[in-house]
């Protein structure tokens, strides 16, 4: 059967509506999943069948650079004008001669240790001037504010469409905020604690014997098959989660989620790496493994927390720290690209993950000495790796004379809105990427649908 061009060429909301309603119709008719996908492949093409069999939302990693921690990331993803100018005394660890243009939609540059340099334009960073300076705030939220909601809670709510055992895992401290339908985070004190989240007491006692574990799983699935309600569309998400939970209940997952010696090398870490950095690398490494097993959709973690006023006084340590941070992001994406998305389809995890970086203050980019906390016009930054859904590069910039340029949400060009006013638009863009380009998901939480100036892909 030839694909129907009317279906194959559907784009945007029409495509999403067709996929949702055809799935419901198939369930109502009792059509088996495999047969439904075959029909969809024949009538709408393989890409449409893949869209249904794969993940409908992005997984996400959110780094919160409190207590000055955000400022470290201005070395990996620097203000373009400052980095290219090489102004004397500026807070940039490299020089114009080792700074190169990034292949982004909007202006951006690579420092020598910037991650993602071997990835496509779609997998580069989008940087939004938005939010306000919140110096020394342990749980900064201004660059994550989405109207009356918080991007972290909004992400969790959007991700409920993809069942997982623990929807959100988080390392304290952070401010989660509220959003209708958000799943409460499972919180721990450090990266090592993430592994313990998935080691059930049952796996160490009642179900420690393999025979008992297998029997428990078999009983659960047998009763589920006998339960007529388990086949209803309205209950399938809950029962799918139950199947995953029962399968994992008897398993001690420490060996599968823990950071190994090989991981440490791949992520550029060793015994001399500062704890502030190993916490980031270890958490992100564990997150990849948890994502691949379908255990979680979201990781929230603090980043650096070290208030680095004296960073530029020790150039050797500064360079080493920046290099390791870049290596961590590259290793994380390499791991993701090498693993299939557990939701099915042809995507890898690397095709279905969004990264955000926010914090209390990016510090004064023009003053390396003492690296002051103040920022021009009291601005803040939100970094988003939107993975094919957002224009990449900088929205806004900072001049060598200390003048902040903000941006117009409708055009992306220089604008008149303040950094504080732009929070809604930066977070809406991030939510749009997590929702895989569904503007209605953004509007549901008081956000605004990103216009063509921000959006890269709308299919």
N, C-alpha and C positions, 0 to 999 in steps of 0.2 A: 504494500500500500504506500502510495506517495504521500509525503507530508503535505498537509493543507497549508498553503502560504498564508492564509488569514490567521492561523494559529502560530505558525512558525515566526511570523513577523510581528507578533504582539510585543509591545514594549511598555514599560512603566507600570502604572496601576492596573491597566487592563490585563497585562500578563499575570500579575500577582493575583488578581481576582479570579482569572480563569483557573490557575493552578489550585487555589484554595477550594473553589466550588467543584472542580472536577474531582478532587480528592474526596470531598464530602459525598458527591454523587456515587463514586465508586464504592464507598463504604455502605451507602444506603442500598445499593444493588447487590451487596455481598460479593463484589468482585475481589478476588485475591490480589494482594499487593503486586506480585510479580506480573500478573496478567494486566493490571492497571498500568504498570510502567511500560509494558509492551505496547498497549494501545496508545499511550501518550507518545511513545517513541515514533510509532507509525504515523500518527496524525499531527504531532507538533514538532517532531524532530528530536534528536538525541539530546540536544542542549536543554530542551524543556523537560525531558525525562530525568536528566541529571539534576535539574533544579528541584524536582520533587523528592528525589531519593537522597539528596544531600541536606546540609544544614540550612535552615531558614534564617538563622541569625549568626552574627559573629561571636566568637569568644573574645574576651578582652583582658588586658593586663593594665592596671592603673598604678603608676608610681606617684607617690605624694612626697615631694621634696620639702619637708618641713625644716624649721630652724636653719634656713639658708641653704638647704640641700638642693633646691632647684637650680641654684647658680652653677653647679657643676655641669649641668646639661647645656649651658650656653657655650661650653667649649666643644661639645660634640655637634651642636646645631647652633652655630654662632649668628649673631646679628650680621646680616650680609655687608652692610656699609662699613661697620666697625672692623670686621675681619679683613675686608679688601683694602682698607685704608692703612692699616698698621699704625694707627696713631700712637705716638709716644705716650707711654704710661697707661695705655688702655688695658682693660682686664680681659685679654685674649692671649692664650698660651703660645700661639703660633705666629707666623709671619705671612705677609701677602704672597711671598714666593712659594710657600708650601700650602697655600689655600687655593682651591680650585672651584670652578663653577659646578654646581650640581645640576643634573638633567631634570629639572623640575618645571612645573607650569608657571610658577612665579619665582622671583629672585630667591636664590639660596646658594650657599656655598658649602663645600666640604672642608673641614679641618683635616689634618693628616690622619686622625683617628676616628673620624665620623663613621658610624656604621652604615650599612645598606648600600655601600658604594658599588657593589656588584649586582644589586637588584634593579628591577625595572623602575621606571618613573612612577608607576602606580604605588610602589612600595617605598616611596620616600616620605619624609616627614612634612606635614602641614603645620605651620606655626602661626598661632593666632595671638595678636596683641589683645588681651582681654583680662578682665579682673582688676583687682586693686592690690597694692603692696600690703602684705599682712606680716611684716617682719616679726619673727620670733613666735609666730602662732604655731602651736603643735598640730592643729587640725585645720589647715587652711581650706577655705571653700569658695573664695570669690571667683576663681577661674573655673570652678565646677558648677556654678550656680546656673540653673536653667529655669528661670522664673521663680516659682515657689518650690521647685524640686532641686535635687542634687543629681548630677550626672551619674554618680555611682549607683544610686537607687534606681534611676531610670534604666541604666544598662541592665541591672538585675531583672527588672520587670520585663523588658524586651526579650531577654534571654530565656524566659519561662517557656517559650515556644520550643526550646530544645531541652528535653528532659535530662537531668543529671542527678547524681546522688546527693552532692552538696553544691547547690547552684553557685554560691559565692564563698570563697575562702579568703580570709583577710588577716593581716598582721597588724596589731595595734601599734601606734594610735592612728585613728582616722575618723572622719565625720561622714557617716553614710547618708544621712538625710532621709527623706521620705519620697515615695512615689507609689501610686496605686499598683498593687500586685507585686511589689518588690519582695524578694526572698531574703530573709534575715541572714546576714553573714555568719559563718562559723569562724570564730576568731581565735588566734593564737598569739603568743608573745614573740616568736621569732620564726625564721625559716625552717628550722628543724621541726617545729611544732606542726607544720603543714603535713608532714608524713604521718604523724600520730593521729590526725583527723580520720584517717581511713583504716586504722587498726582497731577493729571492733573487739570488745570484750569477749564476744561469742567466739571469735576466731582463736582466742587463747584459752578457752575453757570448754564449754559444751560442744562446740563444733571443731575442736582441735583435731579430732580423729577424721581422716579423709572420708571414711565410710559414713560417719554421721553427717558430715557436711554435704556429701552427694545426696544422701537420703532426704535431708531437709530441703534441698533445692528441688529435687524431683517431686516431693509432696506439694510444695508451693505451686509449681507449674502445672501439676495435674489438677489441683483444685481450681486453678485459674482457668484451665481449659473447660472445666465443667461449669464455670460461672458464666451464664449468658451475658451478664452485664459487662464482662471483660471485653466483649467485641464491640461495644458501643463507642462511637466516636467521642462522646462526652467523657468517657472514663479511660480511654486508651492511654493518655499521657500519664495518668496516675499509675495504671497497671504496668506501663513500660518502665517507669521508675522503680516499681516494686520488683520487677524481674531483675533489673540491674542490681538493686540492693540485696536481694536474696542470693544472687550469684556471687556477690562480693562479701557477704556477711561472714562467710567462713574463711575468707582469705586474709592473711596478714600481708599487707601490701608494702611493708617497709623495704623489702628487697627490690621492688619495682619502682618505687618513688624516690628512694634516697639518692643523694648526690654521690657519685662514685669518684674514685681517683681519676679515671679517664675523663669524667665530666669536668672536673676541676681544671685539668689541662686544656680541654677544649674551650672552656669559658675564660681562659687566660688567668686563672687564679692559682695561687700557691700559699704556702704557710706564711709568707711575708705580706700577703694582701691584707689591707686593713679590713677589720670586721664590718665596717659600714658598707664596703663593697662586696665582700663575700656573702653578706645577707641578701643583697640584690641578686647576685648571680645564682646563689643556691635556691632562692625562692622561684626565680624564673625557670631554672632547670627543672625543679619539681613540678612547676605548673605545666610544662610541656608534657611531662609524663602523665599527669593527671588528666589533661585535655585528651591525650591519645586514648586513654582508657574510658573516656566518657564520664569521668568522675565529677567534673566541675566545668563551669563555663566562664568563671571570672576569678581573677586574683587581684587583690588590693594590697599594696605594700608600701611602707615608708621608704624613702630614698635618701641616704647619706646622713641627714640629721646632725651635721657637724659644724655648722656656722663657720665656713672657712675664710675668716677675715685674713688670715695669714698665708693663704694658699700660694700667692705669688712670691712670697719670701723664700720658699723652698721649691725651686724650679724642678729639681729632679723628682721629688715626690709628686708634684703637680702633674708632670708629664706622665709619670707611671700610672697615676690614678685615672687620668683621662683615657690613656691607652687601654687599661683594663675594662673600664666602663664600655668603651666602644666594642671591645672583644666580646663582652657579655651579650650585647644586643645582636651582634653578628652570629654568635653561636646559638642564641635562642631562635633566631629566624632560620638558621640552617637546620636545626633540629626539627622545627615545625615543617619546613619544606620537605623533609625526608620522611614524614609520617602521614598516612592517610587520615582524613577526617573521619572519626568513628560514626558520624551520622550517615555515612554512605556517599554515593556519588563518586565522581572522579576527582574531587578537590583534595588537596592536602591541607593539613592544619595551617600551613603557611598562607593558604588562600583565604582562610577564615578566622583570622585573628586581628584585632585592633589594639593598638598600644596608645595610652595617653600618659603624659607627664605634666604634672602641675606642682604647685607649691606655694610657699609664703612670699618669697621674693627672689627674682633673678639677680639681684644686686646691681650695683653701679657698673655698667659695662665700660665706662670711660676711665675708671680709676682702679688700677691694680693694687696700689699701696693701701693696705688695710682693707681692701675690697669692701667699701661701705654698703650698707643695706638699702640705701635710698635708691629710687628709680625715677627716671624722667616722667613728669606728670603723674607720678604715683602708679605707674602701670605694672601689669603682671603679664604672664605668658601661659598659654596652653599649647602643648605639643600633641599632635595627633597623627599616628600612622594609620591612615584611613583605608589602606589596602584596596585601592581601585575605586573608591566611591567619592573621593575628595580631590580637588585640585591641590597639587603639592607646592611647597615653597612657603614663603613668608607673606602673611597678611598683616602689613604694617612693618615698621623698621625704626631704627634709631640712628640719627645722624651723628657725625663726629663732633658737631657743635652742641650735642645734648638735646637736640630737638626730636621729640617723638612724633612719628607719623602713624596715625591710626588708619582705619580702612572703612570703606563703605560696604555694608553687607550686600547691597544690590549689584555692585560692580566689581568689588574686590580692590578697586583703586583707592588712592588716598581719600580719606573721609574726614568728617567733622565730629563724629561721635567720640565720646571718651572711652578709655580702656574699660572702665566700669560698665558702661552701657553696652559694650560689645560682648560681655559674658554670655548673654542669651544666644548670640549668634555662633560663638565658638563652640559652646556645648551642644547646640542644636546640630552643628555639623558632625560632631563626634557621635551623637546619638543616631544620626542618619546613617553613618557608616556601620555602627553596630547593628542597626536594623536592616542592613543590606539594601539601603536605598529606598526604604518605605517612608515617605514623608508623613503619612498618617500616624505612624508610630511616634514620630517626633511631636506632632500636634497634640497627641493624646496626653502629653505631659507638660503642656504649656509652652513647648518649643515652637520654633518657626521653621518651615520647610526651607532648606538652603537653596538659594537661587543658582542659576547656571554659572555665576561667577565663582561659586564655591564647589559645586558638584562636578565630579569628573565623569561619573557613569550613572545612568538612570535606568538601565535595562533591568 
